[in-house]
Amino acid sequence: MNQVEERSEEDNNADPEWITKLKRNGPIPLLDSDLGLNGWCSPSGDGFQVRGPDYLTTKLKIPAGECQLKPLAFDWLKSSAKIYNIMKHPSSRVASALKNLRIDEDRAPFVWAFNLQVPSRENYSAISYFVNDGPVAEGSLMDRFLKGDDSYRNARLKLIANIVKGPWIVKTAVGEQAICILGRALKCSYTAGENYFVIDVDIGSSMVANAIVHLAFGYITSITVDLAFLIEGQHENELPERLLGAVRFSELQLESAALLEEIESCEGSDSEKESNFSTRLWKSIGEGFSTLLHTHPSQASSSAGDDSVLVPDLSEAQISVNIVPCLPNKQDDLLSRLG
């Protein structure tokens, strides 16, 4: 039995009914192992390398281990307008489930929602939800992140991406493990509610990221990727780093996206629109990471000295030179999508 399958079974056995329903009843099915297609599951944290306890002096990384938050749900949505603050939307199934809970205040769950907004006319979003049982520890790194301003959050929120399965061209572009400080590379919006925290990430806000997204996106139905979200540890008392949550998307089928305004329906749009979307989604998700990973060390910087990669200051011409050669016969097509 592999790590993903073990983790999934353990989580399911311990989950209360409301969490099990949210996991199982979304537009994208929950997979019981890493062998399924067109679904999501919870990968082992040990597949991600994070800053170890002595990183500031040794630069050594260690396997991340267990996540701090439990996996709650995954939504792959599309909408008539770009999706922001999903927890306030009247069609949000996660918000509805929280509202209907009857739990003591000191045991009330707190939900984190990470919304990756895909640059497309169809306004697609890949939203990963995680839940924290009980209150966040006062003074912890997580607590400081929630109470901090946007500048603090932008400097700390980190994303790690691993391409588990996919064509050589995508693995080459993204690398073995891509690391990104989201707020430095992309436009992020933060919304805090009484029992939730939403992070909306506009993947289309970076041209470099957009270019790499376009590369990966064409292969969405054949890619399996692991994503992990964490708060960067920049001081000794914040190490080792710990993952907030992690999710795996596996060979997603375009027609599975649900229309937010009619979220109970999992039917997609017409085939022509889905085809256009397939040129954008996975690219968006892989973009933020890919982009950052390929920054030269001399161009990267971080207050803690550094595995965090920043988006290089490249001109449009340089982007076409650095990104397009990966697609020998698709240069015109790729550049036309950057507009």
C-alpha positions in Angstrom: 0.0 0.0 0.0 1.4 3.4 -1.0 1.7 6.5 1.1 -1.2 8.4 -0.5 -3.5 5.4 -0.1 -2.5 5.0 3.6 -3.1 8.6 4.3 -6.4 8.7 2.5 -7.7 5.7 4.5 -6.5 7.0 7.8 -8.2 10.4 7.1 -11.5 8.8 6.1 -11.7 6.6 9.1 -11.2 9.6 11.4 -13.5 12.1 9.6 -16.8 13.2 10.9 -19.8 12.8 8.5 -19.9 16.4 7.4 -16.2 16.3 6.3 -16.7 13.0 4.5 -19.6 14.4 2.6 -17.6 17.5 1.5 -14.7 15.3 0.4 -16.9 12.9 -1.6 -19.6 15.1 -3.1 -17.6 17.7 -5.1 -17.4 18.0 -8.8 -14.1 16.3 -8.8 -14.1 12.8 -7.1 -11.9 11.9 -4.2 -9.6 9.1 -5.2 -8.8 6.3 -2.7 -5.3 6.0 -4.1 -2.8 7.7 -6.4 -3.7 5.4 -9.3 -7.0 6.9 -10.2 -7.8 9.5 -12.9 -9.8 12.7 -13.0 -9.8 13.3 -9.2 -8.0 14.5 -6.2 -6.5 13.1 -3.0 -4.1 13.9 -0.2 -0.5 13.2 -0.8 2.0 12.4 1.9 3.8 15.5 3.2 7.1 13.5 3.0 7.1 14.0 -0.7 7.9 17.7 -0.2 11.2 19.1 1.0 11.1 22.0 3.4 13.5 24.0 5.5 15.0 22.0 8.3 15.7 23.1 11.9 19.2 24.3 11.0 18.4 25.6 7.5 19.6 29.2 8.2 23.1 27.9 8.7 23.3 24.6 6.8 20.7 25.2 4.0 19.6 21.6 4.6 16.0 20.6 3.8 14.0 17.7 5.3 10.8 15.8 4.3 7.9 17.9 5.5 6.0 15.2 7.4 2.4 15.5 8.5 0.3 18.6 7.5 -1.0 20.9 10.1 -4.5 21.1 8.5 -6.8 18.3 7.5 -7.9 18.0 3.8 -11.6 19.1 3.6 -12.7 19.4 -0.1 -11.7 20.3 -3.6 -13.8 22.3 -6.1 -13.1 22.8 -9.8 -15.4 25.5 -10.8 -16.2 28.0 -13.5 -18.3 31.1 -13.3 -19.6 34.1 -15.3 -17.1 36.3 -13.4 -13.8 35.7 -11.7 -14.3 33.9 -8.4 -13.3 35.7 -5.2 -14.0 34.8 -1.6 -15.8 31.6 -2.3 -16.9 31.2 1.3 -19.2 34.2 0.9 -20.8 32.9 -2.3 -24.4 31.8 -1.8 -23.7 28.6 -3.8 -20.6 27.6 -1.7 -21.2 24.1 -0.5 -18.4 24.4 2.1 -19.8 27.6 3.6 -23.2 26.0 3.7 -21.9 22.9 5.5 -20.2 25.1 8.1 -23.4 27.1 8.7 -25.4 24.0 9.4 -22.9 22.6 11.9 -24.0 22.3 15.5 -20.6 22.3 17.4 -19.4 24.0 20.6 -17.7 27.3 19.9 -14.4 26.1 21.3 -14.4 23.1 18.9 -15.7 25.0 15.9 -13.7 24.2 12.7 -11.7 26.9 10.9 -11.5 26.5 7.1 -8.6 27.6 4.8 -9.5 28.0 1.1 -6.8 28.3 -1.6 -8.3 29.5 -4.8 -6.1 29.3 -7.9 -7.7 31.5 -10.5 -7.0 30.3 -14.0 -6.5 33.0 -16.7 -9.3 32.2 -19.1 -12.5 33.6 -20.5 -14.4 31.0 -18.7 -13.2 32.1 -15.2 -12.1 28.7 -13.9 -10.9 28.2 -10.4 -9.2 25.2 -8.7 -10.0 25.5 -5.0 -8.4 23.4 -2.3 -10.0 23.5 1.2 -8.4 22.5 4.5 -9.7 22.5 8.0 -8.2 23.2 11.4 -9.9 21.5 14.4 -10.3 24.1 17.2 -8.6 27.4 17.6 -5.2 28.4 16.2 -2.5 28.5 18.9 -1.9 32.1 20.1 1.4 33.5 18.9 2.1 30.6 16.5 3.4 31.3 13.0 -0.1 30.4 11.7 -1.7 32.9 14.1 0.7 35.6 13.1 0.0 35.0 9.4 -3.8 35.2 10.0 -3.4 38.4 12.0 -0.7 40.0 9.8 -1.2 42.5 7.0 -1.0 41.7 3.3 2.6 42.7 3.1 3.5 40.1 5.7 1.4 37.5 4.1 2.8 38.2 0.6 6.3 37.7 1.9 5.5 34.4 3.7 2.9 32.3 1.8 4.8 29.6 -0.1 3.7 27.0 -2.7 5.6 23.9 -3.6 4.7 21.9 -6.7 5.9 18.4 -7.7 5.0 16.9 -11.1 4.3 13.3 -10.2 3.3 12.1 -13.6 3.4 13.9 -16.9 5.1 14.4 -20.3 8.8 15.0 -20.3 8.3 18.5 -21.7 6.2 19.5 -18.6 8.6 17.9 -16.1 11.5 19.7 -17.8 9.8 23.1 -17.5 8.6 22.7 -13.9 11.5 20.7 -12.6 11.6 18.1 -9.8 10.2 20.5 -7.2 9.2 24.1 -7.9 9.0 26.6 -5.1 7.2 29.9 -5.1 6.5 32.7 -2.6 3.1 33.4 -4.0 2.7 37.0 -3.0 6.0 38.0 -4.6 5.2 36.4 -7.9 1.4 36.7 -8.3 -1.4 38.9 -7.1 -3.0 37.5 -4.0 -6.1 38.6 -2.2 -6.9 37.6 1.4 -10.3 37.5 3.1 -10.7 36.7 6.8 -14.1 35.5 8.1 -15.2 34.4 11.5 -14.5 30.7 10.7 -12.6 30.8 7.5 -9.6 32.4 5.6 -9.6 32.6 1.8 -6.6 33.2 -0.4 -7.4 34.1 -4.0 -4.3 33.7 -6.3 -4.5 35.3 -9.7 -2.3 33.2 -11.8 -2.7 35.4 -14.8 -1.2 38.4 -13.0 2.4 37.3 -14.1 3.3 37.1 -17.8 6.2 34.7 -17.1 3.9 32.5 -15.0 1.3 32.7 -17.7 3.7 31.5 -20.3 4.6 28.4 -18.4 1.0 27.8 -17.6 0.3 27.7 -21.3 2.9 25.1 -21.7 1.6 22.8 -19.0 -2.0 23.4 -19.7 -2.1 21.6 -23.0 -1.3 18.4 -21.1 -3.9 18.7 -18.3 -5.5 15.3 -19.0 -2.2 13.5 -18.7 -0.6 15.3 -15.7 -0.6 14.4 -12.0 0.7 17.1 -9.7 1.2 17.5 -6.0 0.8 21.0 -4.5 1.6 22.0 -0.9 0.9 25.3 0.9 3.0 26.6 3.8 4.1 29.7 5.6 7.8 30.3 5.1 10.0 30.0 8.2 12.5 32.9 8.1 13.8 32.8 11.7 15.2 30.0 13.8 12.2 29.8 16.0 10.0 29.2 13.0 11.9 26.2 11.8 11.5 23.4 10.7 8.8 24.5 8.3 5.5 22.7 8.4 3.0 22.3 5.6 -0.5 23.8 6.1 -2.0 21.4 3.6 -1.3 19.4 0.4 -3.4 18.2 -2.5 -2.9 16.0 -5.6 -4.8 16.6 -8.9 -4.7 13.6 -11.2 -5.4 13.8 -15.0 -8.4 16.1 -14.7 -11.0 15.9 -17.4 -12.2 19.3 -18.6 -15.9 18.5 -18.6 -15.8 17.9 -14.9 -15.7 21.6 -13.9 -19.0 22.7 -12.2 -20.7 26.0 -12.9 -20.6 28.0 -9.6 -24.0 29.5 -10.2 -25.4 26.0 -10.5 -22.9 24.2 -8.3 -25.0 21.1 -7.8 -24.6 20.3 -11.5 -21.3 18.9 -12.6 -21.9 19.2 -16.3 -19.4 21.2 -18.2 -19.8 23.8 -21.0 -19.9 23.0 -24.7 -16.9 21.2 -26.1 -15.5 24.2 -27.9 -15.2 26.2 -24.6 -13.7 23.3 -22.8 -11.1 22.9 -25.6 -10.1 26.6 -25.2 -9.9 26.1 -21.5 -7.6 23.2 -21.9 -5.0 25.5 -23.2 -4.9 27.4 -19.9 -5.7 25.6 -16.7 -2.8 23.4 -15.8 -0.5 26.0 -17.2 -1.9 28.4 -14.6 -1.4 26.0 -11.8 2.1 25.0 -12.8 3.0 28.5 -13.9 3.5 30.2 -10.6 5.9 27.5 -9.6 7.6 26.8 -12.8 8.3 30.4 -13.4 9.9 30.9 -10.1 11.9 27.7 -10.2 13.7 28.8 -13.3 15.0 32.1 -11.9 18.7 32.2 -11.8 20.2 32.1 -8.3 21.6 35.6 -8.8 18.1 36.9 -9.4 16.5 35.3 -6.4 16.4 36.9 -3.0 14.8 36.2 0.4 15.1 37.7 3.8 16.1 34.3 5.2 18.7 33.4 2.6 17.3 31.1 0.2 15.3 28.6 -1.4 12.5 31.0 -2.3 12.6 31.8 -6.0 11.3 35.1 -7.3 10.0 35.9 -10.8 12.8 37.2 -12.9 12.5 40.7 -14.4 12.3 39.5 -18.0 11.2 41.4 -21.1 8.5 39.9 -23.4 11.2 39.0 -25.9 13.2 37.1 -23.3 10.1 35.2 -22.3 9.7 34.0 -25.8 13.3 32.9 -25.9 13.3 31.1 -22.6 9.9 29.5 -22.6 8.9 28.9 -26.2 11.8 26.7 -27.3 10.2 23.9 -25.2 7.5 23.8 -27.8 9.4 23.6 -31.1 6.4 23.7 -33.4 4.0 25.8 -31.3 5.8 29.2 -30.9 3.1 31.2 -32.7 0.3 29.5 -30.9 1.9 30.0 -27.5 2.8 33.7 -28.1 -0.8 34.4 -29.4 -2.1 33.2 -26.0 0.0 35.6 -24.0 -2.0 38.6 -25.1 
